[in-house]
């Protein structure tokens, strides 16, 4: 079976977020155009660059409050996805780096939330929260900002491919 033949809910949510971000890579008249949106491979292989979003995910945390008993039980998780917005303009660019960061993080949030019922990630999630934006500092220099998304979803304990 090919790797993409059937995806668990957590991966389908990641693909939904990734596909929404790819709209910014394509460019629109009223927003910035990203240089690229990537999900890193095992060995990395990417270099930070201006207007790049690198999407990663943390370990899922079980959400007992939203889990429920049954046969089989339904298990809820809070999954954090990090949308690392890299801002690395030319040193000759007259635009302040904070302005680039504000614009980029705002466009990422606007793109993620531009769908009706955006927080359900296409019916796969219970809720999505945008957490506090965090600056990214690499080797003592400013590199952009991280937009953390916490997506809460619920699956069957015995079938992580099925929402409950």
C-alpha positions in Angstrom: 0.0 0.0 0.0 1.4 3.4 -0.9 2.1 5.7 2.0 -0.6 8.2 0.9 -3.3 5.6 0.2 -5.0 6.0 3.6 -4.0 8.6 6.2 -4.8 8.8 9.9 -6.9 11.8 11.1 -3.8 13.6 12.5 -2.1 13.4 9.1 -5.3 14.4 7.2 -5.4 17.5 9.5 -1.8 18.3 8.7 -2.5 18.0 5.0 -5.5 20.4 5.4 -3.3 23.0 7.1 -0.5 22.5 4.5 -2.9 22.9 1.6 -4.4 26.1 3.0 -0.9 27.5 3.4 0.0 26.6 -0.2 -2.6 29.2 -1.3 -0.2 31.8 -0.1 2.6 30.3 -2.1 0.5 30.6 -5.2 0.0 34.3 -4.5 -3.1 36.5 -4.5 -3.5 40.2 -5.4 -4.2 41.3 -1.8 -1.5 39.4 0.1 2.1 38.5 0.1 3.4 35.6 -1.9 5.4 33.0 0.1 8.6 31.7 -1.4 7.7 28.2 -0.3 5.7 26.1 2.2 7.4 22.9 3.3 7.1 20.0 5.8 10.7 18.9 6.6 11.9 15.4 5.7 13.7 13.2 8.2 17.2 14.6 7.4 16.1 18.2 6.9 17.4 19.3 3.6 15.9 22.8 3.6 17.5 26.2 4.2 15.6 29.0 5.8 14.8 31.8 3.4 12.7 34.9 3.1 8.9 34.4 3.2 9.2 30.7 3.8 6.8 28.7 6.1 8.1 25.5 7.6 5.3 23.4 9.1 6.2 20.9 11.9 4.2 19.2 14.6 4.8 18.4 18.3 3.9 15.2 20.1 0.1 14.8 20.5 -1.3 15.3 24.0 -4.3 13.2 25.2 -7.3 15.3 26.1 -9.2 13.3 28.7 -11.9 15.9 29.1 -13.1 15.4 25.5 -12.5 11.6 25.4 -15.5 9.4 26.2 -16.2 5.8 27.0 -17.8 3.3 24.7 -17.0 0.1 22.8 -14.5 1.1 21.5 -13.8 4.3 23.5 -13.2 7.6 21.7 -9.9 9.3 22.4 -9.4 13.0 22.0 -6.0 14.6 21.4 -4.6 18.1 21.3 -2.0 18.3 18.4 0.2 21.3 18.1 1.3 22.3 14.6 4.0 25.0 14.3 3.9 27.3 11.4 7.4 28.8 11.4 7.4 31.9 9.3 10.9 32.8 8.2 11.6 36.4 7.5 15.1 37.1 6.0 15.0 40.2 3.8 18.0 41.7 2.2 20.1 44.0 4.4 19.3 46.7 1.9 15.5 46.3 2.2 14.1 49.5 3.7 11.1 47.6 5.3 11.7 46.9 9.0 12.0 43.1 9.7 9.1 43.4 12.3 6.9 44.8 9.6 7.7 41.7 7.4 6.9 39.5 10.4 3.7 41.2 11.2 2.5 41.0 7.6 3.6 37.3 7.2 2.0 36.0 10.4 -1.2 38.0 9.8 -1.5 36.5 6.3 -0.8 33.0 7.6 -3.6 33.4 10.2 -5.9 34.9 7.6 -5.4 32.1 5.2 -5.8 29.4 7.9 -9.1 31.0 9.1 -10.6 32.0 5.8 -12.9 29.0 5.5 -16.3 28.7 6.9 -16.0 26.6 10.1 -12.2 26.9 9.7 -11.6 25.5 13.2 -13.0 22.0 12.3 -10.3 21.5 9.6 -12.8 20.2 7.0 -14.8 18.3 9.6 -11.8 16.4 11.0 -11.4 18.3 14.2 -13.4 19.5 17.2 -11.7 22.8 17.5 -8.6 24.8 16.5 -6.9 27.5 18.5 -4.2 30.0 17.4 -1.8 30.4 20.3 0.6 33.2 21.1 3.0 34.0 18.3 6.6 33.4 19.3 9.7 35.1 17.8 12.3 32.8 16.3 15.9 33.6 17.1 18.6 31.7 15.4 22.2 32.1 16.5 21.3 35.4 18.2 19.8 36.9 15.1 16.1 37.4 14.4 14.7 34.8 11.9 10.9 35.3 12.0 8.0 34.0 14.1 6.2 30.8 14.9 2.4 30.6 14.7 1.3 27.7 16.9 -2.0 26.0 16.1 -3.5 23.6 18.6 -6.0 21.3 16.9 -8.2 19.1 19.0 -9.6 16.0 17.4 -11.2 12.7 18.4 -10.7 9.2 17.0 -11.8 5.7 17.9 -9.2 4.2 20.3 -8.9 1.2 17.9 -9.1 3.1 14.6 -7.0 6.4 14.3 -8.4 6.7 10.7 -11.9 7.4 11.9 -13.2 10.6 13.6 -15.7 10.2 16.4 
